[in-house]
Amino acid sequence: MAALVTAMPAWAAEGEAEDQNDIVVTAQKREQRLIDVPQSVSVVSGEALENIQATNFSDYLKLVPGLQLNQTTAGFGRLVIRGVNTGGVASTVAVYQDETTFGSSSGLVNGAILAGDFDTFDVERIEVLRGPQGTIYGASSMGGVLKYVMNKPDTGGFEARARASLETTKGGDESYLGSAVVNVPLGETLAFRASGFYRDFGGFIDSIGTAGSDVEDDINSSKSYGGRASVLFKPSETFSVQLSAYLQNLKTDASNSVDSSPATGRTLYGRLSQSQFVPEGTDVRYRVYSGIADLDLGFASLVSATSYSTLSQNFRGDLTTQFGGLIQAVFGTPNDFFQGQLTRVRRFTQEFRLQSPENDSFEWLVGGYYTRERGVIDQSFNAVQPGTLTPITGLPLLGVANLQSRYRELAGFANATIHFGQRFDLTFGGRYSGNKQSALQVSDGVLAGGPNTLPIARSSENVFTFSVAPQFEVSDQATIYARVAKGFRPGGPNVLAPGAPPELGSYDSDSLISYELGVKAETVDRSFSIDIAAFYIDWKDIQVFGQVNNFGINFNGGKAKSQGLEFTTSLRPTQGLTFSLNGAYTDAKLKDDTPPQVGGLSGDALPYTPKYSVSANADYEWELGGETTAYVGASIRSLSKQPAGFDFAFRSANGRQRYLPSYEVVDLRAGVDFGKYSLELYAKNLTDAEGKTSLEAPANIPLGAAGTAVIRPRTFGVTLTAGF
C-alpha cells in the first residue's frame, strides 16, 4: 500500500515552494501538477539532495518510502520497490535519465544488479513512480520507475557554481568530493550547460589472512567521476531541440562485503574485514547520448526522443576458496584463483509521441517506441601465483566463456484522461509490444568441459499492458484515487549447459496486476499534509535464477504476492520549521514453491524488503540578517530485519529463512548560507550502525563464512559552496 505524492521533507525542508500545486512532474510523460497524478509518486528535489549531501542511491533512500537497495559495490546494485523482487537477473525497476531508459530489458546481461546509479549533482529532481508502469514506460518497470530529471540549459542568464567536501570515516581513510556547473547563454535562442564531479571515497574495510592477521587496511576505496554537457536550441516558443552527453566512471578496489555469520548475518572477528586472496575490483562505465525535439503543432505537441547508451562493467572476483584447492589437487600447483568478467550493454532507443495540450474535458497521448540492445558477458578463469596476479605457466586452459545476446522491441502505446466535471477524472491507457531475442554462447577449458559452441537460442513474444485510474476530488484539499495496472518483464532464451533438459531452452515473461487505493489531503494553510496509499500485487510466472550443471539459467516459478501500506506526512507548525514522517509496511511472499534449483518455498518472504521501514526528518531554517540564513536538521531511518535470498538447504536445516539484522541510521546537518557562499557541516550514520544490504551464503570465503555488504560507518564532513 503506497505513499502517494511526494517526499515532502525534500522540498519543504529545503525552502522550496510550499504550495504543493507548484510541484510539476513528468510521471505520465507530460508536465502535470503532482497532486493531479493518480498514482503513487515521490519527488526529491535537487536542493534537497544537496542538503543531505547525497551523491548516490544509498544517500536518499530515507526520503522515499518503499524504495530499497540491495548492493555490495558501487555501480553493482539492485533496486526494489514494493517488494517486487525474486532475485532474478532481469530488472523490475526501470531507471531513466530524462527520456532515456538505461540498462538492459533482457535477462541475459545482469540488468537487475547493474541499476544505473547516476551521480545526483546538477539534478533538478528525482521522481520515483511506485507500482507497475508498463503502459507508458514499457518492459521491466513492473515494480516502478526511478527517473533522474536533469537541469536544462537556460537562456535566461549566466550561472556558475562549485562545491567541495571533505569527509572522515571511523576506521577508514578520508574522502574528497568536488563538483562544478556552468550555464552559458549563447544568445536568446541558444544555451550551453556543463557539469562535472569527482568523488574519492576512502576505504574502511581491512583485508585479513585466514588466521586473522592484518594484510592491508582500508581496501574498499572507490572513485566516481564524470560529467554532463547539454545544448538547448529554442528558436521559438513552439520548437526546441536539446542535445546531451553524459559520462560516469565508478571504480572500486574491493566490495563493501565483510566476513559474517551465515546463520545471523552479523559481522565476524570483531571488525569490518574481508578474507581476500586475490585483489578484487570493479570498473563500471556509463555513457548516455540523447536528443529531444519538441514541436508544438497547435492541436498537439510532437516529441521525438532518441538515445544511444552503453553500460560496461569489468570486475575481478576472488574464487580461491572455491577453486584453488581443486586446481592444486589436480595439477599439483599451489595457486590463487580468480574470475575476470566483462559485462556490456549497448542500447539504441527511439520514441515518438503526439500529445494533446492541457484541456478541461479530454487529454490524450499516443506514441511508438523502438529499442535495440546488444549484450555481451565475457568470462575467464585464472590461476595465479599466490599473493600476486602473475599467471601460472604450464597449466591447460582452465576456463573461458562468451555469451552474446540481442534484444529488439517495438511497441505502441496510448494514454488518456477524461474530466467528468470539476471533481471526477478517469485516466486510462494501454501498450502493445513485441520483442525478439537471440543468444549465442561459446566456452572452452577444463572447468567448462572442453570446447563447446551451443546452438543459437531464440525467442519472441507479444505482450499487452494497461492501466486504469479513477480520481475523485473530495474538496480543494483532499483527493481519493484508485489504480489498477499491469506490468511485465520480457522472457527470453536460455543458454543451456551440455546435458541440460531441452525444455529449459527458454523462459516466459512474468507479469503482475497491481491494485492501489490512495488519499492525499492537506489543511487549507498547508501546515499539515498526509499522503497514504494501500496496494495489493498479484504476480504470476515469477522469474527466478538457478544453476543447472554449473550454468546459470532463468526459470519461471509459480506465483507471489505483495501487499502493504506507504505514507508520507508533513507538519509545519511555524515559519521555517518542518517535521516529516514517511514509512512503509510491505508483506511480500511466495504463493508457490520455486523450481528446486532455486530453493524457495511457498510462504517464504521475497528477498531484501523489510516488513517495516520508517524515516523521520526535522529541519529548521532562520534568518541571521541580510542575505544570511542558517539551518539545522536531523533524520533517522529504521528498517526491520530483511530476508536474504532463497536457500532451501538453510531453511531445511534451521526451519527458517536467512535474515539480515534490523538497524537504524541517524544523520545530522547544519549550515550557514551567505548568499554567494555557504558552509555546511554534517554527520552520517552518527551511531555507527552496521546496516547490512546484502548476504551471500555459501560464499567464496574461508571457514564457511558468509559475505554481507555493510553501509558506511560513522562519517563527519564539511562542504563549501560558491555560486555566481
ABEGO torsion letter per residue (X at the ends): XBBBABBAAAAAAAGBBABAAABBBAAAGBBBBAAABBBBBBBBBAAAAAAAGBABAAAAAAABBGBBBBBABBGBBBBBBGGBBAGBABBABBBBBEABBBEBABAAAGAAAABBBBBABGBABBBBBBEBAAAAAEBGAAAEBBBBBBBBBBAAEBBBBBBBBBBBBBGBBBBBBBBBBBBBBAEAABBBBBBBBBBBBBBABBBBBAAGBBABBGAABBBBBEEBBBBBBBABAABBBBBBBBBBBBBBABBABBBBBAAAGBBBGGBBBBBBABBBBBBBBBBBBBBBBBBBAGABBBBBBBBBBBBBBBBBBBAAAAAAAAAAAAAGBBBBBBBBBBBBBBBBBBBBBBBBBBBAABBBBBBBBBBBBBBBBBBBBBBBBBGBABBBBGBBBAEBBBBBBBBBBBBBBBBBBBBBEAABBBBBBBBBBBBBBBBBBBBBEAAAGEBBBBBBBBBBBBBBBBBBBBBBBABAABBBBBBBBBBBBBBEBBBBBBGBBAAAABBBBBBBBBBBBBBBBBBAAGABBBBBBBBBBBBBGBBBBBBBGGBBBBBBBBBBBBBEBBBBBBBBABBGBBBBBBBBBBBBBBABBBBAAAGBBBGBBBBGBBABBBBBBBBBBBBAEEABBBBBBBBBBBBBBBBBBBBAAAAAAAGBBBBBBBBBBBBBBBBBBAGABBBBBBBBGAAGBBBBABBBOBBBBBGGBBBBBBBBBBBBBBBBBBBX
